[in-house]
Amino acid sequence: MKHITTAAFTVAVLTLAFALAWAGAGSANHSHDDLYAAVEPGDSTKSVRVVQITMGEADGKMFFTPSKVDVKLGEQINFALRNAGELDHEFVPASTADNQKHAEAMMKHPNMEHDDPNAKKLAPKKADEIIWKFSKAGEFEFACLIPGHRESGMVGTVTVK
């Protein structure tokens, strides 16, 4: 009986420790306040400009094409995402500082899943989309935060004028 109680207690403590560590990393590093002050969910029933973003890898580099997008203040953009590569890739919008913090958390927790409707992870040869309306001028970033991908070139910018 004592062994069962000790084993159950150990499992409970380890489960709680893992949950707290995971929740701490996720909540602290999923803040996109700068971005969300500047964008809002788009309305697909209104005028939308489509921007195709292709993700992939070649010659030891990983990329977004295009890696720079210019947007007019108040404009809605449908980011039509396509993973043309052989690996999973992500499209994660945020400020550069937030994405760098998030990338560090991803290095520590490489299997972390995003709970964010504006971040998309795509398997090879898959497609998805995100519609944003830009309501604040500035420069914002999109990146792939899968460990090693950002460092291999998977980062882009959206400039809102």
C-alpha positions as CSV (number, residue, x, y, z in Angstrom):
1,M,0.0,0.0,0.0
2,K,2.8,2.4,0.8
3,H,4.5,1.8,-2.6
4,I,1.2,2.6,-4.4
5,T,0.8,5.8,-2.4
6,T,4.4,6.9,-3.0
7,A,4.2,6.1,-6.7
8,A,0.9,8.0,-7.0
9,F,2.3,11.0,-5.2
10,T,5.4,11.0,-7.4
11,V,3.3,10.8,-10.6
12,A,1.1,13.7,-9.3
13,V,4.1,15.9,-8.4
14,L,5.8,15.3,-11.7
15,T,2.6,15.9,-13.6
16,L,2.0,19.2,-11.7
17,A,5.6,20.3,-12.2
18,F,5.4,19.6,-16.0
19,A,2.1,21.4,-16.3
20,L,3.3,24.5,-14.4
21,A,6.5,24.6,-16.5
22,W,4.6,24.2,-19.8
23,A,1.9,26.7,-18.8
24,G,4.5,29.2,-17.7
25,A,6.5,29.0,-20.9
26,G,3.3,29.2,-23.0
27,S,1.6,32.0,-21.3
28,A,4.7,34.1,-20.8
29,N,5.8,33.6,-24.4
30,H,2.5,33.8,-26.2
31,S,2.0,37.5,-25.6
32,H,1.4,39.3,-28.9
33,D,0.3,42.7,-27.4
34,D,2.2,44.8,-30.0
35,L,0.7,42.9,-32.9
36,Y,-2.8,42.7,-31.6
37,A,-2.8,46.4,-30.9
38,A,-2.1,46.8,-34.6
39,V,-4.3,44.1,-36.2
40,E,-7.7,42.6,-35.8
41,P,-9.3,39.6,-37.3
42,G,-10.3,40.2,-40.9
43,D,-13.8,40.0,-42.4
44,S,-13.8,37.7,-45.4
45,T,-17.1,39.3,-46.6
46,K,-15.3,42.6,-47.2
47,S,-12.6,43.6,-49.7
48,V,-9.5,41.6,-49.1
49,R,-6.1,41.6,-50.9
50,V,-4.6,38.1,-51.2
51,V,-0.9,37.7,-50.5
52,Q,0.4,34.2,-51.2
53,I,3.1,33.2,-48.7
54,T,5.1,30.1,-49.7
55,M,7.2,28.3,-47.1
56,G,10.0,25.9,-47.8
57,E,13.6,24.9,-47.7
58,A,16.4,24.6,-50.3
59,D,20.2,24.7,-50.3
60,G,20.5,24.5,-46.5
61,K,18.2,27.5,-46.0
62,M,14.6,27.9,-45.0
63,F,12.4,30.7,-46.4
64,F,9.2,32.6,-46.8
65,T,8.5,33.9,-50.3
66,P,7.9,36.8,-50.2
67,S,9.7,37.7,-47.0
68,K,8.5,41.3,-47.1
69,V,5.0,42.6,-47.4
70,D,3.9,46.2,-47.6
71,V,0.3,47.0,-46.4
72,K,-1.8,50.2,-46.3
73,L,-3.2,51.3,-43.0
74,G,-6.7,49.9,-42.7
75,E,-6.2,47.3,-45.4
76,Q,-7.3,43.6,-45.0
77,I,-4.9,40.9,-46.2
78,N,-5.6,37.3,-46.7
79,F,-2.3,35.5,-46.2
80,A,-2.7,32.4,-48.3
81,L,-0.2,30.1,-46.8
82,R,1.4,27.2,-48.7
83,N,4.1,24.8,-47.4
84,A,6.0,23.8,-50.5
85,G,8.7,22.1,-48.5
86,E,9.4,18.7,-47.1
87,L,9.3,19.7,-43.4
88,D,6.6,21.2,-41.2
89,H,6.7,25.0,-41.0
90,E,4.9,27.7,-39.1
91,F,3.6,31.2,-39.8
92,V,3.7,33.1,-36.4
93,P,3.0,36.8,-36.4
94,A,4.3,39.0,-33.6
95,S,6.8,41.7,-32.7
96,T,10.4,40.7,-33.2
97,A,11.0,40.7,-29.4
98,D,8.0,38.5,-28.8
99,N,9.0,36.0,-31.6
100,Q,12.6,35.9,-30.2
101,K,11.2,35.1,-26.7
102,H,8.8,32.5,-28.1
103,A,11.6,30.9,-30.2
104,E,13.7,30.5,-27.0
105,A,10.7,28.8,-25.3
106,M,10.3,26.5,-28.4
107,M,14.0,25.5,-28.1
108,K,13.3,24.3,-24.6
109,H,9.9,22.8,-25.5
110,P,10.2,21.7,-29.2
111,N,6.8,19.9,-29.2
112,M,4.9,23.0,-27.9
113,E,1.7,23.5,-29.8
114,H,0.4,27.0,-30.4
115,D,-3.0,27.9,-29.1
116,D,-3.4,31.0,-31.3
117,P,-5.8,31.4,-34.2
118,N,-3.4,33.7,-35.9
119,A,-0.5,31.2,-35.9
120,K,-0.6,28.4,-38.4
121,K,1.5,25.2,-38.5
122,L,1.5,23.5,-41.9
123,A,2.6,20.0,-42.8
124,P,4.5,19.5,-46.1
125,K,2.4,20.3,-49.2
126,K,-0.5,21.7,-47.1
127,A,-2.2,25.1,-47.3
128,D,-4.2,27.4,-45.0
129,E,-5.0,31.1,-44.6
130,I,-5.2,33.9,-42.1
131,I,-7.1,37.2,-42.7
132,W,-5.9,40.3,-40.9
133,K,-7.0,43.9,-40.9
134,F,-4.1,46.3,-40.1
135,S,-5.2,49.1,-37.9
136,K,-1.9,50.6,-36.8
137,A,1.2,51.7,-38.7
138,G,4.5,50.0,-38.0
139,E,6.7,47.0,-38.8
140,F,5.7,43.5,-37.6
141,E,7.3,40.1,-38.1
142,F,6.2,36.7,-39.2
143,A,8.5,33.7,-38.5
144,C,8.7,30.0,-38.2
145,L,9.5,29.2,-34.6
146,I,10.2,25.5,-35.0
147,P,13.6,25.1,-33.5
148,G,16.3,25.9,-36.0
149,H,14.0,27.3,-38.7
150,R,14.1,31.0,-37.8
151,E,17.9,30.7,-37.5
152,S,17.9,29.2,-41.0
153,G,16.1,32.2,-42.6
154,M,12.4,31.7,-41.9
155,V,11.6,35.3,-40.9
156,G,9.7,38.0,-42.8
157,T,8.3,41.5,-42.2
158,V,5.0,43.3,-42.7
159,T,5.3,47.1,-43.0
160,V,2.1,49.0,-42.5
161,K,2.1,52.6,-43.8
